[in-house]
């Protein structure tokens, strides 16, 4: 993998140039909340923000979209209307989330809707500043080696730029004079010091060692009922998680019409209706069962299938849950620590 160096003052010029490929999106702050927005320039972005409210999965797997239109003669796919986008400022944990989504929607099952958006989206990652909710070291997602096109590591006076794909090389060729391969020992030293500094910023104490066994041993634990007493089943944890991918499909037809659309939208196994089937039977009517499913799938089942957890340590569940149920508190509870009231 090629590593280049770029002066920090040249980043704005580079981002102006890459808009030739597609729309430029980056993290912006409004009313104290950070989200990915379409921008015209670097000056509109907040690159010091720790996390966006919704992860970048929304660009590849939209909260709601139309799959196709239909009538009595058949159906017509909604394809070709997805714009080309460049997402700048994505952090390592979120890129890990995209890698997991790629496995699910491109390898395990070839989803044409996801594939179209993935092929029309470039990921330009950026180094981050962890806060007290981040747990990327526990999940091994604090640094990244795949899944991106370019990755920019901020070393104060310059950027080290990792080129992760052919499309990334194509972007570099738009402004080759801004980049240099002449790295020296100071660059190596600065990068090493950055990694050491970053590791000191994590405050969340979380150990995933043996987690699949802990969840198996705790399958019948009273912890789930205690947590369920607090849980609101609001599904916020699913909406903000970079790897949650459950969805529902419905046909929308006006009364008396012979035309309609098929819609796909985000769903959550935390919702009571998710496991409700014909005849009124519900496989997970109890809130405790839904909680257990969500966490065992994330931290046990996914490890068994793919070799690593489906938690990328972004801290969104910690920041979002109104009753303090998250990866950290659930893991601690199963290790026989007290469940907060």
C-alpha positions as CSV (number, residue, x, y, z in Angstrom):
1,X,0.0,0.0,0.0
2,X,1.4,3.4,-1.0
3,X,1.9,6.1,1.6
4,X,2.4,9.7,0.5
5,X,2.9,13.0,2.2
6,X,0.9,16.2,1.7
7,X,1.2,19.7,3.2
8,X,-1.8,20.5,5.3
9,X,-2.4,23.7,3.5
10,X,-2.9,21.8,0.2
11,X,-5.9,19.7,1.5
12,X,-8.4,22.4,0.4
13,X,-7.0,22.5,-3.1
14,X,-7.1,18.7,-3.3
15,X,-10.7,18.5,-2.2
16,X,-11.8,21.2,-4.7
17,X,-10.2,19.0,-7.4
18,X,-11.8,15.7,-6.4
19,X,-15.3,17.2,-6.9
20,X,-14.7,16.5,-10.5
21,X,-15.4,12.9,-9.6
22,X,-18.6,13.5,-7.6
23,X,-20.4,15.3,-4.8
24,X,-18.2,16.1,-1.8
25,X,-19.7,15.2,1.6
26,X,-18.1,15.7,5.0
27,X,-18.8,16.1,8.8
28,X,-20.5,19.3,9.6
29,X,-21.8,20.6,12.9
30,X,-25.2,22.2,13.5
31,X,-26.8,23.0,16.9
32,X,-24.1,20.9,18.5
33,X,-24.8,17.8,16.4
34,X,-22.5,16.4,13.8
35,X,-23.7,14.8,10.6
36,X,-22.4,14.1,7.1
37,X,-23.6,16.9,4.8
38,X,-22.9,17.9,1.2
39,X,-20.3,20.7,1.2
40,X,-18.6,23.0,-1.2
41,X,-15.3,23.3,0.6
42,X,-13.1,22.1,3.4
43,X,-13.9,25.2,5.5
44,X,-17.5,23.9,6.0
45,X,-16.3,20.6,7.7
46,X,-15.6,19.9,11.3
47,X,-12.6,17.4,11.2
48,X,-12.2,17.5,15.0
49,X,-15.6,16.0,15.7
50,X,-15.4,12.6,17.3
51,X,-18.5,11.0,15.6
52,X,-21.5,11.8,13.5
53,X,-25.0,11.0,14.8
54,X,-25.7,8.5,12.0
55,X,-22.8,6.4,10.5
56,X,-21.9,6.6,6.8
57,X,-23.8,3.4,6.2
58,X,-26.8,5.6,5.4
59,X,-25.1,6.4,2.0
60,X,-24.7,2.7,1.1
61,X,-27.9,1.4,2.8
62,X,-30.4,4.3,2.9
63,X,-32.9,4.5,5.8
64,X,-35.6,4.2,3.1
65,X,-35.6,3.9,-0.7
66,X,-37.7,2.6,-3.6
67,X,-36.6,-0.7,-5.0
68,X,-38.9,-0.6,-8.1
69,X,-42.2,0.6,-9.5
70,X,-44.8,-1.9,-10.6
71,X,-48.2,-2.2,-12.4
72,X,-50.2,-4.9,-14.0
73,X,-47.6,-5.3,-16.8
74,X,-44.6,-5.9,-14.5
75,X,-42.0,-3.8,-12.7
76,X,-39.2,-1.4,-13.5
77,X,-36.1,-1.2,-11.2
78,X,-35.1,2.1,-9.7
79,X,-31.5,2.1,-10.8
80,X,-29.1,4.7,-12.2
81,X,-30.4,7.6,-10.2
82,X,-27.8,7.2,-7.4
83,X,-25.3,10.2,-7.5
84,X,-21.5,9.7,-7.2
85,X,-20.3,10.8,-3.8
86,X,-17.0,11.3,-2.1
87,X,-17.2,11.0,1.7
88,X,-14.4,12.8,3.4
89,X,-13.5,12.6,7.1
90,X,-14.7,9.0,7.9
91,X,-12.9,7.6,10.9
92,X,-11.3,4.2,11.2
93,X,-14.1,2.6,13.2
94,X,-16.7,3.6,10.6
95,X,-14.5,2.3,7.8
96,X,-14.4,-1.0,9.7
97,X,-18.2,-0.8,9.8
98,X,-18.3,-0.5,6.0
99,X,-16.0,-3.5,5.6
100,X,-18.5,-5.5,7.7
101,X,-21.5,-4.3,5.6
102,X,-19.5,-5.2,2.4
103,X,-19.2,-8.8,3.7
104,X,-22.9,-8.9,4.4
105,X,-24.2,-7.2,1.2
106,X,-21.6,-8.1,-1.3
107,X,-20.0,-11.4,-0.3
108,X,-22.6,-13.3,1.8
109,X,-25.4,-12.0,-0.5
110,X,-25.0,-9.9,-3.6
111,X,-27.4,-7.0,-3.0
112,X,-27.7,-4.9,-6.2
113,X,-29.0,-1.8,-4.4
114,X,-26.0,-1.8,-2.0
115,X,-23.5,-2.6,-4.8
116,X,-24.6,0.3,-6.9
117,X,-24.2,2.8,-4.0
118,X,-20.9,1.2,-2.9
119,X,-19.4,1.5,-6.4
120,X,-20.5,5.1,-6.7
121,X,-19.1,6.1,-3.3
122,X,-15.5,6.9,-2.5
123,X,-14.3,6.7,1.1
124,X,-11.7,9.2,2.2
125,X,-10.8,8.5,5.8
126,X,-9.4,10.9,8.3
127,X,-7.6,10.3,11.7
128,X,-9.7,11.0,14.8
129,X,-9.5,12.2,18.4
130,X,-11.1,9.7,20.7
131,X,-13.3,10.7,23.6
132,X,-14.5,8.9,26.7
133,X,-17.1,6.9,24.8
134,X,-14.8,5.4,22.2
135,X,-13.7,1.8,22.6
136,X,-11.9,1.1,19.3
137,X,-8.8,-0.4,21.0
138,X,-11.0,-3.1,22.5
139,X,-12.5,-4.0,19.2
140,X,-9.3,-3.6,17.2
141,X,-10.7,-0.9,15.0
142,X,-8.6,2.1,16.0
143,X,-6.5,1.8,12.8
144,X,-7.5,0.6,9.4
145,X,-5.8,-1.4,6.6
146,X,-8.7,-1.9,4.1
147,X,-12.0,-0.6,2.9
148,X,-11.0,2.9,2.0
149,X,-9.8,4.7,-1.1
150,X,-7.6,7.3,0.7
151,X,-6.8,7.8,4.3
152,X,-5.4,11.0,5.8
153,X,-3.5,10.9,9.1
154,X,-3.1,14.4,10.6
155,X,0.5,14.9,11.9
156,X,0.0,18.6,12.7
157,X,2.2,20.1,10.0
158,X,1.4,17.6,7.3
159,X,-0.7,14.6,6.3
160,X,0.4,11.1,5.7
161,X,-1.9,9.7,3.0
162,X,-2.5,6.0,2.5
163,X,-3.7,5.0,-1.0
164,X,-6.1,2.1,-0.5
165,X,-7.6,1.5,-4.0
166,X,-7.3,2.0,-7.7
167,X,-9.9,4.8,-7.4
168,X,-7.7,6.4,-4.7
169,X,-4.8,6.4,-7.1
170,X,-7.1,8.1,-9.7
171,X,-7.9,10.9,-7.3
172,X,-4.2,11.4,-6.5
173,X,-3.6,11.8,-10.3
174,X,-6.0,14.8,-10.3
175,X,-3.4,16.8,-8.4
176,X,-0.1,14.8,-8.3
177,X,2.0,17.9,-7.5
178,X,0.4,18.1,-4.1
179,X,1.8,14.7,-3.0
180,X,5.3,13.4,-2.3
181,X,6.8,10.0,-1.8
182,X,9.9,11.5,-0.1
183,X,9.2,10.4,3.4
184,X,12.0,10.6,6.0
185,X,12.8,9.5,9.5
186,X,10.9,12.4,11.0
187,X,7.7,11.3,9.3
188,X,8.2,7.8,10.8
189,X,8.9,9.3,14.2
190,X,5.9,11.6,14.1
191,X,3.6,8.8,13.0
192,X,4.9,6.5,15.8
193,X,4.4,9.3,18.3
194,X,0.8,9.9,17.0
195,X,-0.1,6.2,17.5
196,X,1.3,6.3,21.0
197,X,-0.6,9.5,21.8
198,X,-3.9,8.1,20.4
199,X,-3.7,5.0,22.5
200,X,-3.5,7.2,25.7
201,X,-6.8,8.9,24.8
202,X,-9.1,5.9,25.3
203,X,-10.9,6.0,28.7
204,X,-13.5,3.2,28.3
205,X,-12.4,0.1,30.1
206,X,-13.7,-2.8,27.9
207,X,-12.2,-6.2,27.4
208,X,-13.6,-8.4,24.7
209,X,-11.4,-11.4,25.5
210,X,-13.6,-14.5,25.7
211,X,-16.7,-12.5,24.9
212,X,-18.4,-15.3,22.9
213,X,-18.0,-17.7,25.9
214,X,-19.3,-15.1,28.3
215,X,-22.4,-14.6,26.3
216,X,-23.0,-18.3,26.0
217,X,-22.6,-18.8,29.7
218,X,-24.8,-15.8,30.4
219,X,-27.6,-16.9,28.0
220,X,-30.0,-17.5,30.9
221,X,-28.7,-14.8,33.2
222,X,-31.1,-12.7,35.1
223,X,-29.1,-9.7,33.8
224,X,-31.3,-9.7,30.6
225,X,-34.5,-9.2,32.6
226,X,-32.9,-6.5,34.7
227,X,-31.8,-4.6,31.7
228,X,-35.2,-5.1,30.0
229,X,-36.8,-3.3,32.9
230,X,-35.0,-0.1,31.7
231,X,-35.0,-0.7,28.0
232,X,-37.5,1.5,26.0
233,X,-37.3,-0.7,22.8
234,X,-36.9,2.6,20.9
235,X,-34.4,1.1,18.5
236,X,-32.0,4.0,18.7
237,X,-29.1,1.6,19.2
238,X,-29.9,-0.1,15.8
239,X,-30.3,3.2,13.9
240,X,-26.9,4.6,15.0
241,X,-24.9,1.3,14.8
242,X,-22.6,1.2,11.8
243,X,-23.2,-2.5,11.3
244,X,-26.9,-3.0,12.1
245,X,-28.5,-4.0,8.8
246,X,-32.1,-5.4,9.4
247,X,-34.7,-4.1,7.0
248,X,-38.3,-4.5,6.1
249,X,-39.9,-4.5,2.6
250,X,-43.5,-3.2,1.9
251,X,-45.6,-2.5,-1.2
252,X,-47.1,0.9,-1.3
253,X,-50.3,1.0,-3.4
254,X,-52.9,3.8,-3.4
255,X,-56.5,2.6,-2.8
256,X,-58.1,1.6,-6.1
257,X,-54.8,1.9,-8.0
258,X,-53.1,-0.7,-10.1
259,X,-49.7,0.9,-9.7
260,X,-47.4,1.0,-6.8
261,X,-43.8,0.9,-5.5
262,X,-41.8,-1.6,-3.4
263,X,-40.1,0.2,-0.5
264,X,-37.2,-1.0,1.7
265,X,-36.5,0.7,5.0
266,X,-34.5,0.2,8.2
267,X,-35.9,-2.1,10.8
268,X,-34.7,-3.3,14.2
269,X,-34.8,-6.6,16.1
270,X,-35.4,-4.4,19.2
271,X,-38.9,-3.6,17.9
272,X,-41.7,-5.9,19.2
273,X,-43.2,-6.1,15.7
274,X,-40.0,-7.3,14.1
275,X,-40.6,-10.9,15.1
276,X,-44.4,-10.8,14.9
277,X,-45.7,-13.3,12.3
278,X,-49.1,-14.4,10.9
279,X,-51.5,-15.6,13.4
280,X,-50.3,-13.1,16.0
281,X,-47.4,-15.3,17.3
282,X,-44.3,-13.4,18.3
283,X,-41.0,-15.3,18.6
284,X,-39.5,-12.6,20.8
285,X,-42.4,-11.0,22.6
286,X,-40.3,-10.4,25.7
287,X,-38.1,-7.3,25.7
288,X,-35.4,-9.3,27.4
289,X,-35.3,-11.8,24.5
290,X,-34.9,-9.0,22.0
291,X,-32.1,-7.4,24.0
292,X,-30.3,-10.7,24.3
293,X,-30.6,-11.3,20.5
294,X,-29.2,-7.9,19.7
295,X,-26.1,-8.3,21.8
296,X,-25.4,-12.0,21.3
297,X,-25.5,-11.4,17.5
298,X,-23.1,-8.5,17.8
299,X,-20.6,-9.9,20.2
300,X,-21.0,-13.7,19.8
301,X,-22.6,-14.9,16.6
302,X,-20.8,-12.6,14.3
303,X,-17.4,-13.6,15.8
304,X,-18.3,-17.3,15.2
305,X,-19.2,-16.6,11.5
306,X,-16.6,-13.9,10.5
307,X,-13.9,-14.1,13.2
308,X,-14.5,-10.7,14.8
309,X,-17.3,-8.8,16.6
310,X,-19.8,-6.7,14.7
311,X,-19.1,-3.9,17.2
312,X,-16.6,-1.4,15.8
313,X,-16.2,0.6,19.0
314,X,-17.6,3.9,17.7
315,X,-19.4,4.7,21.0
316,X,-22.7,5.7,19.3
317,X,-24.7,3.3,21.5
318,X,-23.1,4.8,24.5
319,X,-23.8,8.3,23.4
320,X,-27.4,7.6,22.2
321,X,-29.2,5.2,24.6
322,X,-31.3,7.3,27.0
323,X,-31.2,4.6,29.7
324,X,-27.5,3.7,29.5
325,X,-27.8,0.2,27.9
326,X,-24.9,-0.3,25.6
327,X,-22.0,-2.6,24.7
328,X,-20.0,-1.5,27.7
329,X,-22.7,-1.8,30.4
330,X,-24.1,-5.1,29.0
331,X,-20.6,-6.7,28.8
332,X,-19.9,-5.5,32.3
333,X,-23.2,-6.8,33.6
334,X,-22.6,-10.3,32.2
335,X,-19.2,-10.3,33.9
336,X,-21.3,-10.1,37.2
337,X,-20.9,-6.4,37.7
338,X,-23.9,-4.5,39.0
339,X,-26.6,-3.4,36.6
340,X,-27.4,0.3,37.2
341,X,-30.9,1.4,38.1
